[in-house]
Amino acid sequence: MKQLSLASTYFVKKPKQTRREKFLLKMDAVVPWARLLVTLP
């Protein structure tokens, strides 16, 4: 069995980030979710 390098294992396990995932990461950074969820009943 051929040993994988660290770089190749990184690319194997991490697929390309979708537009949706990028958007959700930006929303998590911008919106204060903890405070917003506290105010909801």
Secondary structure, 3 states (H helix, E strand, C coil): CCCCCHHHHHHHHCCCCCHHHHHHHHHHHHCCHHHHHHHCC
